[in-house]
Amino acid sequence: MKRKSKEMTIITDARQRNNITPGILVKIVLKRDQRSGKLTDGKVSEILTNSSYHPHGIKVRLSDGQVGRVKEISGE
């Protein structure tokens, strides 16, 4: 994720599990949307990936129950 401010740009890697915590806002790609790349916004309720890194993004469950891989981290 790139967060632009006047001073600097911060990039957070959505493939690293330690960058994702329950309660943060993210954009995920659902399994059915993998071909189109359509992103879905939501708040993380549970982290489903056990490993510390995944090349396609960490799998999470959103507060509304949808499951997908994190592509962008929006914030808290």
HELIX and SHEET records of a PDB file:
HELIX    1   1 ARG A   17  ASN A   19  5                                   3    
HELIX    2   2 LYS A   31  ASP A   33  5                                   3    
SHEET    1   A 2 LYS A   2  LYS A   4  0                                        
SHEET    2   A 2 THR A   9  ILE A  11 -1                                        
SHEET    1   B 5 LEU A  25  LEU A  30  0                                        
SHEET    2   B 5 LEU A  39  ILE A  47 -1                                        
SHEET    3   B 5 LYS A  59  LEU A  62 -1                                        
SHEET    4   B 5 VAL A  67  GLY A  75 -1                                        
SHEET    5   B 5 LEU A  25  LEU A  30 -1                                        
END                                                                             
